[in-house]
Each structure stands twice: as structure tokens, then as C-alpha cells.
Amino acid sequence: MAENQIQIAEYFQQTNERLDRIEQGLLSQKTVFTFEDFCKYCGFSKSWGYKLTSSRAVPHYSPNGKTLYFEKVEIDKWLLQNPIKTQKQLEKDALGGRNK
């Protein structure tokens, strides 16, 4: 009996993981996000999302003054700002772009 319960629990966990992957795939197809979409897409908690929007740290739109929307292209650019160079890139820059 306990073994069946474990198998059922594992099945539900696998099913939930599959649904999460499907949801993430569908989300990445959208061009405009709601606030909830934005948080899921970026992996942020809602409280962190509110902090980012209230401090105007992330580009967003509020056409009716209440509901928040985000353009995926802008969010992708925002997420990829401030790149951290690899050690190899730093070494190449130090050599003036010349190969070793």
C-alpha cells in the first residue's frame, strides 16, 4: 500500500514538472507579459517584481494606470544587461585583442 502511494506521488510530481515545462514554453512564445507572466518568466517572486516596478528599475507599461504589462524583447534586453566577461575575454582585452 505504501509503495503505491509513493508511486502515485512520484507520478504527480513528474506530471507537475511536465506541466511547468509546457507552461514555460508557452510563456516564451508571448510578446507581451502580464505582471504574473513577467515574474514567472524571470523567476522572480511577486514581491521582488513589485519592488522592481515601483522603483522603475525594469521597463514596463501601465496603460490604464493600474495593470502592468511588459514587452518580452525589452525584458530580455534588461535581463542581459551588465554582462560579466569570462577570464579568457578579460585576458584577450588585456592583450589589446591580439591572440596569444
C-alpha positions in Angstrom: 0.0 0.0 0.0 2.8 2.5 0.9 4.6 1.6 -2.3 1.5 2.5 -4.3 1.3 5.9 -2.5 5.0 6.6 -3.3 4.4 5.7 -7.0 1.3 7.9 -7.1 3.3 10.8 -5.5 6.1 10.4 -8.0 3.7 10.3 -10.9 2.1 13.6 -9.7 5.5 15.2 -9.2 6.5 14.2 -12.8 3.2 15.4 -14.2 3.6 18.8 -12.4 7.2 19.1 -13.7 5.9 18.4 -17.3 3.1 21.0 -16.9 5.7 23.6 -15.7 7.8 23.0 -18.7 4.8 23.3 -21.0 3.7 26.5 -19.3 7.3 27.9 -19.6 7.3 27.0 -23.3 4.0 28.7 -23.9 5.1 31.7 -21.9 8.2 32.2 -24.0 6.0 32.5 -27.1 4.2 35.6 -25.8 5.4 39.0 -26.8 3.6 40.9 -24.0 3.6 39.7 -20.5 1.3 40.4 -17.6 2.8 41.0 -14.2 2.4 37.3 -13.3 3.9 36.3 -16.6 6.9 38.6 -16.0 7.5 37.1 -12.6 7.3 33.6 -13.9 9.4 34.3 -16.9 12.2 35.9 -14.8 11.8 33.5 -11.9 11.1 36.4 -9.5 8.7 36.4 -6.6 5.8 38.8 -6.8 7.2 41.0 -4.0 10.5 41.4 -5.9 8.6 42.1 -9.1 6.7 44.9 -7.3 9.9 46.3 -5.9 11.4 46.4 -9.4 8.4 48.1 -11.0 7.8 50.6 -8.1 11.5 51.7 -8.2 11.2 51.9 -12.1 14.2 49.5 -12.4 12.6 47.4 -15.1 10.8 48.7 -18.3 7.1 48.3 -18.1 3.8 49.8 -19.2 0.6 50.7 -17.4 -1.9 51.9 -20.0 -4.8 52.2 -17.5 -2.7 53.3 -14.6 -3.2 50.1 -12.7 -2.4 46.9 -14.7 1.2 46.3 -15.6 2.5 45.0 -18.9 6.0 44.1 -20.0 7.4 43.7 -23.5 9.3 40.4 -23.8 12.1 41.9 -26.0 12.7 44.7 -23.5 12.7 42.2 -20.6 15.2 40.0 -22.4 17.5 43.1 -23.0 17.1 44.1 -19.4 17.9 40.6 -18.1 21.1 40.6 -20.3 22.5 43.9 -19.2 25.8 44.2 -17.4 27.5 41.1 -18.9 30.3 39.5 -16.9 33.2 38.7 -19.1 34.9 35.4 -18.9 38.5 35.1 -17.8 39.5 34.4 -21.4 37.7 37.6 -22.6 39.5 39.6 -20.0 42.9 38.2 -21.0 42.1 38.9 -24.6 41.1 42.5 -23.8 44.3 42.9 -21.7 46.4 41.9 -24.8 44.6 44.5 -26.9 42.5 42.0 -28.7 45.5 40.0 -30.0 45.6 36.3 -29.8 48.1 34.6 -27.6 
